[in-house]
Amino acid sequence: MILGASGTRLTGDEKSFYRDERPWGFILFARNVEAENQIRDLAAEMRECVGRQDAPVFIDQEGGRVQRLRPPLAPNYPDAAAIGALYARDREAGLRAAWLMSRLHAFDLARYGLTADCLPVLDVPVKGSHDVIGNRAYAHEPEAVAALGRAAADGLMSGGILPVMKHVPGHGRAEADSHKALPRVRAGIEELRARDFVPFKALKDLPMAMTAHIVYEALDPDNPATTSARIIETIIRREIGFEGLLMSDDVSMNALSGDYGERTRAILEAGCDLVLHCNGLMDEMRAVAARVPELAGKARTRADKALAALSAGDETREAQARAEFGSMFAIA
């Protein structure tokens, strides 16, 4: 499992809980970030609790409206749609911008001891869909999303940061916000193959992916992808061909039903390798942990392989990269 925390330092209860339950990784949100040394100390505290210096610490740092690190901790970056608009005008410039922005994210995250970014967003919006994705998507054409998503993932990995592609098998058609309700997608399998699956299939070699809390009626009318063994096995694993580490989207989102133990059981039984819990509420984390077995078997092998994909980073000079990106987009 991957767990959040309640504040800028770990409480005594959190430390004891993490030591006992030993989550594989952690995730930070805006409530957890305040100052450079504080973030670095918090990440170190988390790793100390589980006794693993390689325990990944995740964050959602996309740019635009989904960006947990803000000035002065990191610049405000443009959203994915702005990168996509540049790509539409000049393909090579757009690809370079996608790579550069992720490479700058990597500089930002590494500075604070963070090692994984829930990026790239590979969802392909359609007309009439909810704006929960909206300008977080690179484009409305799957080939453009795939190309820019690849550049973004490469930029992160060039800086020693683990990318997580989301939200497989595609959140772009959702007509509701899965944080608040359960979206249903009525498109047929051929429509999904021709559009939604394309970017994920193109990036199936990435080390990690996050599922979508969405019901795809043509695939499984009864269960969202996160808790659907049919979708995870036949679509994500076989058709898309993703063999990496598969984590759920946040188990506390209202798209899922049942109590936290039931949700956790359903997620793992469906075939997800890891359960993500974000809000740091102790009672919920205890309920999740009570249903999570020790990471083992294929899930452990995938987790080890994901961590092995991390490198020390390339020789990109930060000042030069910031200047080049600044010539494309104004950031502050």
Stockholm file with secondary structure:
# STOCKHOLM 1.0

chainA/1-332         MILGASGTRLTGDEKSFYRDERPWGFILFARNVEAENQIRDLAAEMRECVGRQDAPVFIDQEGGRVQRLRPPLAPNYPDAAAIGALYARDREAGLRAAWLMSRLHAFDLARYGLTADCLPVLDVPVKGSHDVIGNRAYAHEPEAVAALGRAAADGLMSGGILPVMKHVPGHGRAEADSHKALPRVRAGIEELRARDFVPFKALKDLPMAMTAHIVYEALDPDNPATTSARIIETIIRREIGFEGLLMSDDVSMNALSGDYGERTRAILEAGCDLVLHCNGLMDEMRAVAARVPELAGKARTRADKALAALSAGDETREAQARAEFGSMFAIA
#=GR chainA/1-332 SS CEECCSSSSCCHHHHHHHHHHCCSEEEECGGGCCSHHHHHHHHHHHHHHHTCTTCCEEECEEETTEESCCTTTSCCCCCHHHHHHHHHHCHHHHHHHHHHHHHHHHHHHHHTTCCEECCCBCCCCCTTCCTTTGGGSSCSSHHHHHHHHHHHHHHHHHTTCEECEEEETCCTTCSSCTTTSCCEECCCHHHIIIIISHHHHHTTTSSEEEECCCEETTTCSSSCGGGCHHIIIIIIIIISCCCSEEEEEETTSTTSCSCHHHHHHHHHHHTCSEEEECSCCHHHHHHHHTTCCCCCHHHHHHHHHHHHTCCSCCCCCHHHHHHHHHHHSCCC
#=GC SS_cons         CEECCSSSSCCHHHHHHHHHHCCSEEEECGGGCCSHHHHHHHHHHHHHHHTCTTCCEEECEEETTEESCCTTTSCCCCCHHHHHHHHHHCHHHHHHHHHHHHHHHHHHHHHTTCCEECCCBCCCCCTTCCTTTGGGSSCSSHHHHHHHHHHHHHHHHHTTCEECEEEETCCTTCSSCTTTSCCEECCCHHHIIIIISHHHHHTTTSSEEEECCCEETTTCSSSCGGGCHHIIIIIIIIISCCCSEEEEEETTSTTSCSCHHHHHHHHHHHTCSEEEECSCCHHHHHHHHTTCCCCCHHHHHHHHHHHHTCCSCCCCCHHHHHHHHHHHSCCC
//
